[in-house]
Amino acid sequence: MTSTTDSWSKALKTLHWLIAFFILFAWASVELHEFYERGDPMRGWWMVLHFSLGFTVLFLGMFRLYYRATHGRPSLYGGSFQKPISLLVQSLMYVVMIGMPLTGLLMRQFAGRETTLFWLFDLPSFVEKNTDLAKQLAFVHKEFLWNALLVLLVLHIGGALWHHLITKDNTLRQMLPFGKTR
Ligand code: HEM
């Protein structure tokens, strides 16, 4: 399943939409945990879901990066100033997609808290407890990277709509599951 000049491969389209879905639910799960008091088992349940979805994003993000490098991508539309901006936004999205789960994991580890995945197992601790570092990583995870992701998403979705509605090219259509390019 290799991409062609006017279409992403089926696997790369599927990975794109799966990652979008899991990021949305990773965010929803951490927001939902706040509806429960400390000590309520449901609060922990939503957090385990958050960790598990976050790790799924990490795995799928790295796999998509590998698959994209080995199976190609369709040609990029846009003028000479648009193309480098699109590539920069896409590259930064990978940095954030991989950085979010890693900083999430590290903030737990430096706080001396365990991370349970899929209600099945706890990840082993790799580092010595360091509360100051845990707080700094919490800032990077919850404020810096999250807000960076929101800005990148606005540029990403805005760019896709610009291509579709203003320049009327195939950029959006070639990522849609049943999109027909023209
Ligand atoms: C794509 C992956 C991830 C996304 C998009 C994400 C997003 C977020 C966001 C937006 C918050 C802040 C919620 C708020 O303050 O309202 C948060 C908090 C948090 N995240 Fe993540 N996260 C991801 C992965 C992970 C992973 C893999 C872990 C741990 C292994 C993790 C651990 C945490 C923890 C411990 C908090 C703090 C919760 C609290 O303040 O009680 N996250 N995450």
Residues whose N, C-alpha, C, O or C-beta is under 5 A from the ligand:
A	BS01	HEM	I23 A26 W27 V30 H50 F51 G54 F55 V57 M97 M100 P101 G104 L105 T115 K142 W146
